Amino acid sequence: MIMKKNNPKPLSVKITLFFTAITFFVVLSFTFLMVNSLTRSLEKKRSDEILYYLDLLERTFSQSLSKNTTTINSIPYYILYKITTDNNTTLYTNDPLIPLLPDTKEKTTDTFFEKDFFLDGDLNLLYTTKSVSYVNEEDGTNSTIRIQVAIDMQQDDTHLIVQGLPAVFLLYIVPILIISGFLGFFVSNRFLKPIKKITVQAKEISGESLNKRLDTTGPHDELWALACTFNDLFTRLEEDFERQKRFTSDAAHELKTPLAVISGYVNLLLRWGKTDAKILEESLAMLKKECESMTTLTENLLQLTRMENDLIPYEEETLPLNPFLAELIHSYSIISPDTCF
């Protein structure tokens, strides 16, 4: 079964999507906070207004009792009120459809909601109530009236505007997201351009061109630090490659000498070793010695590699030079008998 290779999305696309998502959540959060703040502010303003007209109705009713007249004016059309007696008989109201509302705490407002109360909608009231006791001047008995004042938030223009704000923001969020997407793509490409330049330059550097370096001109920012870090890496790699080349050359040179000695003794055996026992014995001894020398050389090379890789510590040792030179002269005399030492 052949597996399809997933092509990763470019970083600019990821940044654009992330930027667009952030913009969407910011606009959504801003809309929620603004609508919530405006709603609370509107309810506070309407609550203060309701409490004000409740006091106004209470004063007006008290004055009408003392004058035996009933005059209620200066009440705006959107303020709904109802004044009832103990037995829920309505004395005054500007909207007969208002139901009797539950009691509220003094100088506080509450909400009353009933779905499909009207044929064309719901009933959503912000209201307050108050019971007022008074003395009936005709018979001197104590009586109580109940005053309720409300505003139908379902018909309040300001409330409807605030409630419609989310739809307005959702309508405008589409072009906002499109613009933010273009801006995010443009900004991401602009900021990723130096990284693309570093990538292209880094691809041009290989084992044969480790002397090249990345361009570090420009402002000393994080990308400049990244280019300098790569240049330091390439410098270390170049030094390691040069060290490896020298090691290979030195190893080849060290192996060349014992191989030449072995070749010289083999030629000596082919010429005189079959008939001369002394030459045969000497040649075999030297061949064995050179094989041991090559084995030691190989082990030394491996040990040197380990020391260069910091696998084992360096140990200094003093070696006598005269036996080494004497052995070297003897070996070269076999390879080149005509050479004078």
Backbone as numpy.savetxt, mean C-alpha at the origin, in Angstrom:
# Nx Ny Nz CAx CAy CAz Cx Cy Cz
-0.56 -31.17 -20.08 -1.40 -29.97 -20.08 -0.53 -28.74 -20.08
-0.77 -27.84 -20.98 0.02 -26.62 -21.11 -0.59 -25.55 -20.24
0.22 -25.03 -19.34 -0.24 -23.96 -18.45 0.02 -22.62 -19.10
-0.99 -21.79 -19.09 -0.84 -20.45 -19.64 -0.11 -19.57 -18.63
0.81 -18.81 -19.14 1.58 -17.90 -18.30 0.79 -16.62 -18.08
0.59 -16.29 -16.82 -0.14 -15.06 -16.50 0.76 -13.85 -16.71
0.29 -12.93 -17.53 1.03 -11.71 -17.76 0.77 -10.75 -16.62
1.79 -10.39 -15.86 1.56 -9.46 -14.73 1.18 -8.08 -15.24
0.34 -7.41 -14.46 -0.07 -6.05 -14.82 1.08 -5.09 -14.57
1.28 -4.12 -15.46 2.33 -3.12 -15.22 2.07 -2.38 -13.92
3.16 -1.90 -13.33 3.06 -1.18 -12.06 2.25 0.10 -12.22
2.34 0.75 -13.39 1.57 1.97 -13.61 0.07 1.70 -13.57
-0.34 0.54 -14.10 -1.77 0.18 -14.06 -2.21 -0.07 -12.62
-1.37 -0.76 -11.85 -1.71 -1.02 -10.45 -1.83 0.28 -9.66
-0.89 1.19 -9.89 -0.93 2.48 -9.20 -2.18 3.25 -9.59
-2.54 3.21 -10.89 -3.73 3.91 -11.36 -4.98 3.35 -10.71
-5.10 2.02 -10.67 -6.26 1.39 -10.04 -6.31 1.72 -8.55
-5.16 1.70 -7.90 -5.12 2.03 -6.47 -5.52 3.48 -6.25
-5.00 4.39 -7.07 -5.31 5.81 -6.95 -6.80 6.05 -7.19
-7.38 5.35 -8.18 -8.80 5.50 -8.48 -9.65 4.97 -7.32
-9.25 3.83 -6.77 -9.99 3.27 -5.63 -9.94 4.19 -4.43
-8.78 4.77 -4.16 -8.64 5.71 -3.04 -9.55 6.92 -3.26
-9.56 7.44 -4.50 -10.42 8.58 -4.81 -11.89 8.24 -4.59
-12.29 7.04 -5.01 -13.68 6.62 -4.85 -14.06 6.57 -3.36
-13.21 5.97 -2.54 -13.52 5.87 -1.12 -13.47 7.23 -0.43
-12.57 8.11 -0.89 -12.52 9.45 -0.30 -13.80 10.22 -0.61
-14.22 10.17 -1.88 -15.45 10.87 -2.27 -16.65 10.27 -1.55
-16.69 8.94 -1.45 -17.80 8.28 -0.77 -17.82 8.66 0.72
-16.66 8.66 1.36 -16.60 9.03 2.78 -16.96 10.49 2.97
-16.47 11.36 2.09 -16.80 12.77 2.18 -18.30 13.00 2.03
-18.90 12.28 1.08 -20.35 12.41 0.87 -21.11 11.97 2.11
-20.71 10.82 2.68 -21.39 10.31 3.87 -21.26 11.30 5.03
-20.04 11.80 5.26 -19.82 12.72 6.37 -20.58 14.03 6.17
-20.59 14.54 4.94 -21.26 15.81 4.68 -22.77 15.67 4.84
-23.33 14.58 4.27 -24.77 14.36 4.39 -25.15 14.17 5.86
-24.35 13.38 6.59 -24.64 13.16 8.00 -24.54 14.47 8.79
-23.52 15.29 8.49 -23.37 16.56 9.19 -24.51 17.52 8.86
-24.88 17.61 7.58 -25.97 18.49 7.20 -27.30 18.02 7.79
-27.50 16.70 7.83 -28.73 16.16 8.40 -28.84 16.51 9.89
-27.73 16.33 10.61 -27.73 16.67 12.04 -27.94 18.17 12.25
-27.29 18.98 11.41 -27.44 20.43 11.53 -28.88 20.86 11.23
-29.47 20.25 10.22 -30.85 20.58 9.86 -31.81 20.15 10.97
-31.60 18.94 11.52 -32.46 18.49 12.60 -32.32 19.38 13.83
-31.10 19.84 14.10 -30.91 20.76 15.24 -31.64 22.08 15.00
-31.54 22.59 13.79 -32.23 23.84 13.48 -33.74 23.67 13.56
-34.24 22.58 13.00 -35.68 22.33 13.04 -36.16 22.07 14.46
-35.33 21.38 15.27 -35.71 21.14 16.66 -35.83 22.44 17.43
-34.87 23.33 17.25 -34.95 24.64 17.90 -36.19 25.41 17.46
-36.52 25.28 16.18 -37.69 25.97 15.65 -38.98 25.39 16.25
-39.03 24.08 16.37 -40.22 23.42 16.95 -40.40 23.84 18.41
-39.30 23.83 19.16 -39.38 24.23 20.57 -39.79 25.69 20.72
-39.34 26.53 19.81 -39.72 27.94 19.86 -41.22 28.10 19.65
-41.77 27.43 18.64 -43.19 27.57 18.36 -44.05 26.84 19.39
-43.48 25.86 20.07 -44.20 25.24 21.18 -44.41 26.27 22.30
-43.34 26.99 22.65 -43.47 28.05 23.67 -44.43 29.13 23.20
-44.38 29.46 21.91 -45.27 30.49 21.38 -46.73 30.06 21.49
-47.01 28.81 21.16 -48.38 28.30 21.28 -48.84 28.26 22.72
-47.91 27.88 23.61 -48.28 27.84 25.03 -48.64 29.24 25.55
-47.85 30.24 25.19 -48.14 31.61 25.62 -49.43 32.12 24.99
-49.60 31.81 23.71 -50.81 32.27 23.01 -52.07 31.66 23.63
-52.00 30.38 23.95 -53.17 29.73 24.54 -53.45 30.28 25.94
-52.41 30.56 26.70 -52.61 31.13 28.04 -53.26 32.51 27.96
-52.82 33.31 27.01 -53.41 34.64 26.83 -54.85 34.55 26.36
-55.15 33.57 25.52 -56.52 33.42 25.03 -57.46 32.99 26.14
-56.96 32.23 27.10 -57.79 31.82 28.23 -58.12 33.01 29.11
-57.12 33.87 29.33 -57.39 35.04 30.18 -58.30 36.05 29.50
-58.28 36.10 28.19 -59.11 37.06 27.45 -60.38 36.42 26.89
-60.54 35.11 27.15 -61.67 34.37 26.59 -61.75 34.49 25.06
-60.57 34.57 24.46 -60.50 34.61 22.99 -59.52 33.55 22.53
-59.65 33.18 21.31 -58.75 32.18 20.73 -58.21 32.72 19.42
-56.96 33.16 19.47 -56.32 33.67 18.26 -54.92 33.08 18.18
-54.68 32.26 17.19 -53.37 31.65 16.97 -52.88 32.12 15.61
-51.84 32.93 15.64 -51.27 33.42 14.38 -49.74 33.35 14.46
-49.10 33.89 13.44 -47.63 33.90 13.35 -47.04 32.50 13.34
-47.79 31.52 12.91 -47.28 30.14 12.79 -47.06 29.85 11.32
-45.84 29.53 10.89 -45.61 29.23 9.47 -46.42 28.01 9.02
-46.59 27.93 7.73 -47.43 26.86 7.17 -46.83 25.48 7.38
-45.52 25.40 7.45 -44.89 24.08 7.56 -44.82 23.59 9.00
-45.20 24.44 9.97 -45.26 24.03 11.38 -46.65 23.44 11.64
-46.66 22.16 11.96 -47.93 21.47 12.20 -48.15 21.38 13.72
-49.32 21.80 14.16 -49.59 21.76 15.59 -50.99 21.21 15.85
-51.16 20.71 17.05 -52.46 20.20 17.49 -52.53 20.38 18.99
-53.65 20.96 19.44 -53.90 21.16 20.87 -55.13 20.34 21.24
-54.96 19.45 22.21 -56.05 18.53 22.58 -56.30 18.61 24.08
-57.47 18.10 24.48 -57.85 18.05 25.90 -57.46 16.71 26.49
-57.91 16.50 27.78 -57.59 15.25 28.46 -58.17 14.04 27.75
-59.35 14.21 27.18 -60.01 13.08 26.52 -59.70 13.04 25.02
-58.57 13.66 24.63 -58.08 13.64 23.24 -59.00 14.36 22.26
-59.76 15.29 22.78 -60.59 16.10 21.90 -59.74 17.24 21.33
-59.76 17.40 20.05 -58.94 18.42 19.41 -59.57 19.79 19.58
-58.80 20.71 20.15 -59.26 22.09 20.30 -58.84 22.94 19.11
-57.56 22.88 18.78 -57.04 23.67 17.67 -56.02 22.82 16.90
-56.00 22.99 15.61 -55.01 22.33 14.76 -55.01 22.99 13.39
-53.88 22.93 12.71 -53.82 23.43 11.33 -53.70 22.29 10.32
-53.75 21.04 10.84 -53.74 19.87 9.94 -54.46 18.73 10.64
-55.71 18.46 10.28 -56.49 17.40 10.95 -55.92 16.00 10.77
-55.07 15.83 9.78 -54.53 14.49 9.51 -53.39 14.10 10.45
-52.90 15.05 11.23 -51.80 14.71 12.15 -52.32 13.77 13.22
-51.67 12.62 13.42 -52.11 11.72 14.50 -51.63 12.23 15.86
-52.22 11.63 16.90 -51.74 11.93 18.26 -50.37 11.26 18.43
-49.39 12.05 18.77 -48.01 11.56 18.83 -47.63 11.18 20.25
-46.66 10.24 20.40 -46.22 9.85 21.75 -45.59 11.03 22.48
-45.59 10.94 23.81 -45.02 12.00 24.63 -43.50 12.04 24.46
-42.96 13.24 24.62 -41.52 13.43 24.59 -41.07 14.06 25.90
-39.77 13.97 26.16 -39.22 14.63 27.33 -39.28 16.14 27.14
-39.23 16.83 28.25 -39.35 18.28 28.19 -38.17 18.90 27.44
-38.53 19.80 26.53 -37.55 20.54 25.71 -36.66 19.62 24.88
-37.24 18.53 24.43 -36.54 17.64 23.50 -37.47 17.28 22.36
-36.89 16.82 21.27 -37.68 16.41 20.11 -37.44 14.94 19.82
-38.34 14.38 19.06 -38.25 12.98 18.69 -38.76 12.85 17.26
-38.63 11.67 16.71 -39.11 11.42 15.34 -40.24 10.39 15.37
-41.15 10.57 14.45 -42.26 9.63 14.30 -42.35 9.30 12.81
-42.24 7.98 12.53 -42.26 7.55 11.13 -43.31 6.46 10.96
-44.12 6.62 9.94 -45.10 5.60 9.59 -45.11 5.47 8.07
-44.82 4.28 7.61 -44.73 4.04 6.17 -46.12 3.99 5.56
-46.23 4.57 4.34 -47.48 4.59 3.57 -48.63 5.22 4.37
-48.30 6.24 5.14 -49.35 6.93 5.90 -50.29 7.67 4.95
-49.72 8.30 3.96 -50.50 8.98 2.92 -50.57 8.09 1.69
-51.49 8.42 0.83 -51.59 7.67 -0.41 -50.38 7.88 -1.31
-49.74 9.04 -1.14 -48.60 9.36 -2.00 -47.26 9.34 -1.26
-47.23 8.77 -0.07 -45.94 8.72 0.62 -46.03 8.38 2.08
-44.89 8.50 2.75 -44.78 8.15 4.16 -44.97 9.39 5.03
-45.08 9.14 6.33 -45.16 10.22 7.30 -43.88 10.20 8.13
-43.13 11.29 8.05 -41.85 11.39 8.77 -41.85 12.71 9.53
-42.18 12.66 10.81 -42.35 13.87 11.61 -41.22 14.03 12.61
-40.76 15.27 12.73 -39.88 15.68 13.82 -40.77 16.52 14.75
-40.91 16.12 16.01 -41.97 16.74 16.83 -41.55 16.83 18.28
-42.39 17.55 19.04 -42.29 17.62 20.49 -43.68 17.80 21.06
-43.84 17.40 22.31 -45.15 17.53 22.98 -44.96 18.13 24.37
-46.06 18.71 24.89 -46.02 19.28 26.23 -47.43 19.33 26.80
-47.56 18.93 28.03 -48.86 19.02 28.73 -48.86 20.25 29.62
-49.91 21.04 29.50 -50.01 22.31 30.23 -51.27 22.29 31.09
-51.10 22.57 32.36 -52.27 22.64 33.27 -52.74 24.09 33.40
-54.07 24.28 33.52 -54.62 25.64 33.68 -55.91 25.53 34.50
-56.36 26.69 35.01 -57.57 26.75 35.84 -58.70 27.30 34.98
-59.78 26.51 34.93 -60.96 26.95 34.18 -61.66 28.05 34.98
-61.70 29.26 34.42 -62.26 30.42 35.13 -63.77 30.31 35.32
-64.44 29.53 34.53 -65.90 29.41 34.63 -66.29 28.61 35.86
-65.67 27.45 36.06 -66.05 26.60 37.20 -64.92 26.42 38.21
-63.73 27.00 37.92 -62.62 26.92 38.87 -61.95 25.57 38.94
-62.20 24.71 37.99 -61.57 23.38 38.00 -60.24 23.44 37.24
-59.35 22.48 37.63 -58.06 22.36 36.94 -58.23 21.47 35.71
-57.68 21.89 34.63 -57.73 21.12 33.39 -56.33 21.06 32.78
-56.17 20.13 31.92 -54.88 19.94 31.26 -55.07 19.87 29.75
-54.22 20.58 29.05 -54.23 20.48 27.59 -52.87 19.93 27.14
-52.89 19.37 25.98 -51.66 18.77 25.43 -51.37 19.45 24.10
-50.16 19.98 24.00 -49.75 20.68 22.78 -48.68 19.83 22.08
-48.87 19.60 20.80 -47.84 18.91 20.02 -47.54 19.76 18.77
-46.24 19.91 18.51 -45.78 20.70 17.38 -44.85 19.81 16.56
-45.00 19.83 15.24 -44.21 18.93 14.40 -43.89 19.59 13.06
-42.90 19.02 12.40 -42.55 19.39 11.02 -42.48 18.10 10.22
-43.14 18.07 9.10 -43.11 16.91 8.22 -41.82 16.95 7.40
-40.82 16.16 7.81 -39.53 16.18 7.13 -39.62 15.62 5.71
-40.69 14.83 5.49 -40.88 14.27 4.15 -41.25 15.36 3.14
-41.77 16.48 3.64 -42.16 17.59 2.77 -41.24 18.80 2.92
-40.23 18.68 3.79 -39.33 19.80 4.01 -38.35 19.91 2.84
-38.31 21.08 2.22 -37.47 21.25 1.03 -35.99 21.08 1.35
-35.53 21.68 2.43 -34.12 21.57 2.79 -33.73 20.13 3.08
-34.59 19.42 3.79 -34.33 18.01 4.08 -34.28 17.18 2.79
-35.17 17.49 1.86 -35.17 16.75 0.60 -33.89 17.02 -0.20
-33.41 18.28 -0.13 -32.16 18.60 -0.84 -31.00 17.82 -0.23
-30.94 17.78 1.10 -29.86 17.05 1.77 -29.93 15.56 1.44
-31.13 15.01 1.45 -31.29 13.59 1.13 -30.93 13.28 -0.32
-31.03 14.28 -1.18 -30.70 14.06 -2.59 -29.23 14.23 -2.92
-28.44 14.71 -1.94 -27.02 14.92 -2.19 -26.27 13.64 -2.57
-26.53 12.48 -1.92 -25.81 11.27 -2.33 -26.01 10.93 -3.81
-27.23 11.12 -4.31 -27.48 10.83 -5.73 -26.69 11.78 -6.62
-26.60 13.05 -6.18 -25.83 14.03 -6.95 -24.35 13.65 -6.97
-23.82 13.26 -5.81 -22.41 12.87 -5.75 -22.15 11.60 -6.56
-23.08 10.66 -6.50 -22.91 9.45 -7.31 -22.95 9.76 -8.79
-23.71 10.79 -9.17 -23.76 11.19 -10.57 -22.43 11.80 -11.00
-21.81 12.56 -10.10 -20.56 13.22 -10.44 -19.33 12.34 -10.20
-19.52 11.23 -9.50 -18.36 10.42 -9.17 -17.77 9.72 -10.39
-18.60 9.45 -11.40 -18.10 8.78 -12.61 -17.07 9.65 -13.33
-17.39 10.92 -13.67 -16.33 11.73 -14.29 -15.15 11.99 -13.37
-15.41 12.07 -12.05 -14.30 12.26 -11.12 -13.35 11.07 -11.16
-13.91 9.85 -11.19 -13.07 8.66 -11.25 -12.31 8.58 -12.57
-12.96 8.97 -13.67 -12.28 8.96 -14.97 -11.11 9.94 -14.96
-11.36 11.14 -14.44 -10.28 12.14 -14.38 -9.17 11.67 -13.45
-9.54 11.11 -12.29 -8.52 10.64 -11.35 -7.73 9.47 -11.95
-8.40 8.62 -12.76 -7.69 7.53 -13.43 -6.65 8.05 -14.41
-7.03 9.04 -15.23 -6.08 9.63 -16.17 -4.92 10.30 -15.43
-5.25 11.04 -14.36 -4.21 11.71 -13.59 -3.28 10.68 -12.93
-3.87 9.61 -12.38 -3.05 8.58 -11.75 -2.12 7.90 -12.75
-2.65 7.63 -13.96 -1.83 6.99 -14.99 -0.70 7.92 -15.43
-1.02 9.20 -15.59 -0.01 10.18 -16.02 1.06 10.33 -14.95
0.64 10.49 -13.69 1.60 10.69 -12.60 2.45 9.44 -12.40
1.82 8.25 -12.44 2.59 7.01 -12.23 3.62 6.81 -13.34
3.23 7.08 -14.59 4.19 6.95 -15.69 5.34 7.94 -15.55
5.00 9.14 -15.08 6.03 10.16 -14.92 7.04 9.76 -13.82
6.53 9.23 -12.72 7.41 8.85 -11.64 8.13 7.53 -11.92
7.53 6.66 -12.75 8.17 5.38 -13.06 9.13 5.47 -14.22
9.17 6.62 -14.90 10.07 6.78 -16.04 11.53 6.57 -15.65
12.03 7.16 -14.54 13.43 6.87 -14.14 13.68 5.40 -13.85
12.68 4.71 -13.29 12.86 3.28 -13.01 12.97 2.49 -14.31
12.14 2.86 -15.31 12.25 2.19 -16.61 13.62 2.45 -17.24
14.14 3.68 -17.06 15.45 4.01 -17.58 16.53 3.16 -16.92
16.43 2.99 -15.60 17.38 2.14 -14.88 17.29 0.70 -15.36
16.06 0.22 -15.62 15.88 -1.15 -16.10 16.54 -1.37 -17.45
16.35 -0.40 -18.37 16.96 -0.52 -19.71 18.47 -0.51 -19.61
19.02 0.39 -18.80 20.47 0.46 -18.66 21.04 -0.79 -17.99
20.31 -1.33 -17.02 20.79 -2.53 -16.33 20.80 -3.73 -17.26
19.83 -3.81 -18.21 19.80 -4.93 -19.16 20.99 -4.89 -20.12
21.53 -3.70 -20.36 22.66 -3.57 -21.28 23.98 -4.00 -20.64
23.99 -4.18 -19.32 25.21 -4.58 -18.62 25.26 -6.09 -18.49
26.34 -6.69 -18.99 26.51 -8.14 -18.93 27.91 -8.46 -18.43
28.28 -9.74 -18.49 29.61 -10.13 -18.03 30.72 -9.52 -18.84
30.46 -9.21 -20.12 31.47 -8.60 -20.99 31.51 -7.09 -20.88
30.52 -6.49 -20.21 30.48 -5.03 -20.13 30.19 -4.58 -18.69
30.88 -5.21 -17.75 30.67 -4.84 -16.36 31.30 -3.50 -16.01
32.05 -2.93 -16.95 32.63 -1.62 -16.69 31.62 -0.49 -16.88
30.44 -0.79 -17.44 29.41 0.23 -17.62 28.74 0.52 -16.28
28.19 1.73 -16.16 27.51 2.12 -14.94 26.20 2.84 -15.28
25.27 2.81 -14.33 24.00 3.50 -14.52 24.18 5.00 -14.39
23.32 5.73 -15.08 23.37 7.19 -15.03 22.85 7.68 -13.67
23.67 8.44 -12.97 23.28 8.93 -11.64 23.12 10.45 -11.63
22.90 11.03 -12.80 22.62 12.47 -12.84 21.18 12.72 -12.43
20.93 13.86 -11.88 19.57 14.20 -11.45 19.53 14.45 -9.95
18.33 14.66 -9.43 18.19 14.95 -8.00 18.58 13.75 -7.14
19.12 14.05 -5.97 19.55 13.00 -5.05 18.35 12.50 -4.23
17.52 11.69 -4.88 16.35 11.13 -4.22 16.52 9.63 -4.08
15.41 8.92 -3.80 15.47 7.47 -3.60 15.92 6.74 -4.86
15.50 7.22 -6.04 15.91 6.57 -7.29 17.40 6.76 -7.53
17.92 7.93 -7.18 19.36 8.15 -7.28 20.10 7.18 -6.36
19.60 7.00 -5.14 20.22 6.04 -4.21 20.16 4.62 -4.77
19.04 4.27 -5.43 18.91 2.94 -6.03 19.94 2.75 -7.14
20.12 3.77 -8.00 21.11 3.67 -9.08 22.52 3.55 -8.52
22.83 4.31 -7.46 24.15 4.20 -6.83 24.37 2.82 -6.24
23.33 2.25 -5.65 23.43 0.90 -5.09 23.73 -0.13 -6.19
23.04 0.00 -7.32 23.31 -0.90 -8.45 24.74 -0.72 -8.96
25.21 0.53 -9.00 26.58 0.77 -9.47 27.59 0.13 -8.53
27.35 0.21 -7.23 28.23 -0.46 -6.28 28.20 -1.97 -6.47
27.01 -2.50 -6.77 26.89 -3.94 -7.02 27.68 -4.34 -8.26
27.56 -3.54 -9.33 28.29 -3.85 -10.56 29.80 -3.75 -10.33
30.24 -2.80 -9.49 31.66 -2.69 -9.18 32.17 -3.94 -8.48
31.39 -4.45 -7.51 31.79 -5.67 -6.81 31.78 -6.87 -7.75
30.78 -6.92 -8.63 30.73 -8.02 -9.60 31.92 -7.98 -10.55
32.30 -6.76 -10.97 33.45 -6.63 -11.87 34.72 -7.11 -11.17
34.88 -6.73 -9.90 36.05 -7.18 -9.15 36.05 -8.69 -9.00
34.87 -9.27 -8.74 34.79 -10.74 -8.61 35.11 -11.43 -9.93
34.62 -10.88 -11.04 34.92 -11.48 -12.35 36.41 -11.40 -12.64
37.04 -10.25 -12.36 38.48 -10.12 -12.58 39.25 -11.08 -11.70
38.81 -11.23 -10.46 39.47 -12.17 -9.57 39.32 -13.60 -10.08
38.13 -13.90 -10.63 37.92 -15.24 -11.17 38.79 -15.49 -12.39
38.94 -14.47 -13.23 39.80 -14.63 -14.41 41.25 -14.87 -14.00
41.70 -14.07 -13.02 43.08 -14.26 -12.54 43.26 -15.63 -11.92
42.25 -16.07 -11.19 42.33 -17.39 -10.57 42.42 -18.48 -11.63
41.61 -18.37 -12.67 41.64 -19.36 -13.75 42.99 -19.37 -14.45
43.51 -18.15 -14.70 44.82 -18.06 -15.36 45.92 -18.63 -14.49
45.88 -18.30 -13.19 46.90 -18.82 -12.29 46.80 -20.34 -12.16
45.56 -20.86 -12.10 45.39 -22.31 -12.00 45.93 -23.02 -13.24
45.64 -22.45 -14.42 46.15 -23.05 -15.66 47.68 -23.01 -15.70
48.25 -21.90 -15.21 49.71 -21.78 -15.20 50.33 -22.78 -14.24
49.71 -22.94 -13.06 50.24 -23.89 -12.08 50.13 -25.32 -12.57
49.10 -25.66 -13.30 48.93 -27.02 -13.81 49.81 -27.29 -15.03
50.22 -26.23 -15.70 51.01 -26.41 -16.92 52.39 -26.99 -16.62
52.99 -26.56 -15.51 54.35 -27.01 -15.17 54.40 -28.51 -14.87
53.57 -29.06 -13.94 53.66 -30.52 -13.71 53.25 -31.34 -14.94
52.35 -30.83 -15.74 51.99 -31.57 -16.95 53.17 -31.62 -17.93
53.92 -30.51 -18.00 55.10 -30.50 -18.87 56.15 -31.48 -18.35
56.32 -31.54 -17.01 57.28 -32.48 -16.43 56.87 -33.91 -16.72
55.58 -34.21 -16.53 55.08 -35.57 -16.82 55.30 -35.91 -18.29
55.02 -34.94 -19.18 55.23 -35.19 -20.61 56.70 -35.45 -20.90
57.62 -34.67 -20.22 59.06 -34.88 -20.45 59.51 -36.26 -20.00
59.06 -36.72 -18.85 59.44 -38.06 -18.37 58.83 -39.16 -19.22
57.63 -38.93 -19.74 57.03 -39.93 -20.63 57.87 -40.06 -21.89
58.32 -38.93 -22.46 59.19 -38.97 -23.65 60.51 -39.65 -23.32
61.05 -39.39 -22.10 62.29 -40.02 -21.69 62.14 -41.53 -21.59
60.99 -41.97 -21.07 60.73 -43.40 -20.98 60.61 -44.04 -22.36
59.94 -43.32 -23.25 59.78 -43.86 -24.59 61.13 -44.01 -25.31
62.08 -43.14 -25.00 63.37 -43.20 -25.68 64.33 -44.21 -25.05
64.55 -44.07 -23.73 65.59 -44.89 -23.09 65.07 -45.74 -21.93
63.85 -45.56 -21.53 63.38 -46.25 -20.35 63.23 -47.75 -20.54
63.05 -48.19 -21.74 62.86 -49.63 -21.97 64.16 -50.42 -21.78
65.30 -49.74 -22.00 66.59 -50.44 -21.93 67.41 -50.04 -20.72
67.14 -48.88 -20.16 67.91 -48.38 -19.01 67.04 -48.45 -17.76
67.41 -49.37 -16.87 66.62 -49.57 -15.66 66.67 -48.36 -14.74
67.84 -47.66 -14.71 67.98 -46.50 -13.84 67.03 -45.38 -14.27
67.03 -45.15 -15.60 66.14 -44.09 -16.11 64.68 -44.46 -15.87
64.36 -45.76 -16.03 62.98 -46.22 -15.80 62.55 -45.98 -14.36
63.46 -46.36 -13.43 63.11 -46.18 -12.02 62.98 -44.70 -11.66
63.91 -43.88 -12.16 63.86 -42.45 -11.85 62.63 -41.79 -12.45
62.30 -42.19 -13.69 61.14 -41.60 -14.36 59.85 -41.96 -13.64
59.72 -43.24 -13.25 58.49 -43.65 -12.54 58.36 -42.93 -11.20
59.48 -42.74 -10.52 59.44 -42.03 -9.24 59.00 -40.58 -9.44
59.57 -39.95 -10.49 59.21 -38.55 -10.75 57.75 -38.43 -11.19
57.28 -39.42 -11.99 55.87 -39.38 -12.41 54.95 -39.49 -11.20
55.33 -40.39 -10.29 54.53 -40.52 -9.08 54.56 -39.24 -8.26
55.74 -38.62 -8.19 55.87 -37.39 -7.42 55.07 -36.25 -8.03
55.10 -36.16 -9.37 54.36 -35.09 -10.03 52.85 -35.30 -9.91
52.44 -36.60 -9.92 51.00 -36.86 -9.71 50.60 -36.44 -8.31
51.44 -36.74 -7.33 51.15 -36.29 -5.96 51.15 -34.76 -5.89
52.10 -34.16 -6.64 52.16 -32.69 -6.66 50.90 -32.09 -7.26
50.39 -32.72 -8.34 49.15 -32.23 -8.95 47.97 -32.42 -8.00
47.97 -33.53 -7.27 46.90 -33.74 -6.30 46.94 -32.68 -5.21
48.17 -32.40 -4.73 48.31 -31.35 -3.71 47.90 -29.99 -4.25
48.29 -29.73 -5.54 47.93 -28.46 -6.15 46.41 -28.31 -6.27
45.76 -29.39 -6.65 44.30 -29.36 -6.77 43.65 -29.08 -5.42
44.16 -29.75 -4.37 43.62 -29.51 -3.04 43.87 -28.07 -2.58
45.06 -27.55 -2.93 45.36 -26.17 -2.57 44.44 -25.18 -3.28
44.14 -25.48 -4.54 43.23 -24.61 -5.28 41.83 -24.63 -4.65
41.37 -25.80 -4.28 40.07 -25.89 -3.61 40.08 -25.16 -2.28
41.18 -25.31 -1.54 41.30 -24.63 -0.26 41.34 -23.11 -0.46
42.01 -22.67 -1.51 42.07 -21.24 -1.81 40.68 -20.71 -2.15
39.91 -21.50 -2.88 38.54 -21.09 -3.20 37.70 -20.95 -1.94
37.88 -21.91 -1.02 37.13 -21.83 0.23 37.55 -20.60 1.04
38.84 -20.29 1.04 39.29 -19.11 1.78 38.76 -17.83 1.17
38.68 -17.78 -0.17 38.14 -16.59 -0.82 36.65 -16.42 -0.53
35.97 -17.53 -0.32 34.54 -17.48 0.02 34.31 -17.40 1.53
35.40 -17.19 2.28 35.33 -17.05 3.74 34.77 -18.28 4.43
35.02 -19.47 3.81 34.57 -20.71 4.45 35.58 -21.21 5.47
36.86 -20.91 5.24 37.89 -21.27 6.22 38.80 -20.05 6.39
39.41 -19.89 7.55 40.27 -18.71 7.78 41.64 -18.89 7.12
42.28 -17.77 6.87 43.65 -17.79 6.35 44.62 -18.16 7.48
45.60 -18.96 7.12 46.64 -19.34 8.07 48.01 -19.07 7.44
48.83 -18.29 8.10 50.17 -17.99 7.60 51.13 -19.12 7.98
52.00 -19.48 7.01 52.96 -20.57 7.24 54.26 -20.24 6.50
55.37 -20.44 7.16 56.69 -20.17 6.58 57.23 -21.44 5.91
57.61 -21.35 4.63 58.11 -22.49 3.87 59.56 -22.23 3.47
60.40 -23.26 3.50 61.80 -23.09 3.04 61.84 -22.92 1.53
62.61 -21.97 1.05 62.63 -21.64 -0.37 63.64 -22.48 -1.15
64.78 -22.88 -0.55 65.82 -23.59 -1.29 65.36 -24.94 -1.83
64.69 -25.80 -1.03 64.23 -27.08 -1.60 63.25 -26.87 -2.75
62.40 -25.84 -2.63 61.43 -25.58 -3.70 62.14 -25.19 -4.99
63.17 -24.33 -4.88 63.91 -23.90 -6.09 64.70 -25.06 -6.67
65.28 -25.88 -5.81 66.05 -27.03 -6.31 65.15 -28.00 -7.07
63.97 -28.24 -6.52 63.03 -29.14 -7.21 62.57 -28.54 -8.52
62.38 -27.23 -8.53 61.93 -26.56 -9.75 63.01 -26.62 -10.83
64.30 -26.44 -10.46 65.40 -26.51 -11.42 65.52 -27.91 -11.99
65.39 -28.90 -11.12 65.49 -30.28 -11.58 64.37 -30.62 -12.56
63.14 -30.13 -12.27 62.01 -30.42 -13.16 62.23 -29.78 -14.54
62.69 -28.53 -14.54 62.90 -27.85 -15.82 64.09 -28.43 -16.59
65.04 -29.01 -15.88 66.16 -29.65 -16.59 65.70 -30.87 -17.37
64.68 -31.53 -16.87 64.10 -32.67 -17.61 63.34 -32.18 -18.83
62.57 -31.07 -18.64 61.76 -30.54 -19.76 62.67 -29.98 -20.85
63.66 -29.21 -20.41 64.57 -28.54 -21.39 65.99 -28.76 -20.94
66.61 -29.87 -21.39 67.99 -30.18 -20.95 69.01 -29.16 -21.43
68.72 -28.47 -22.50 69.71 -27.53 -23.05 69.73 -26.21 -22.29
68.78 -25.97 -21.39 68.71 -24.71 -20.67 69.73 -24.71 -19.56
70.47 -23.62 -19.44 71.49 -23.50 -18.39 70.88 -22.84 -17.17
71.09 -23.43 -16.02 70.59 -22.86 -14.75 71.77 -22.43 -13.89
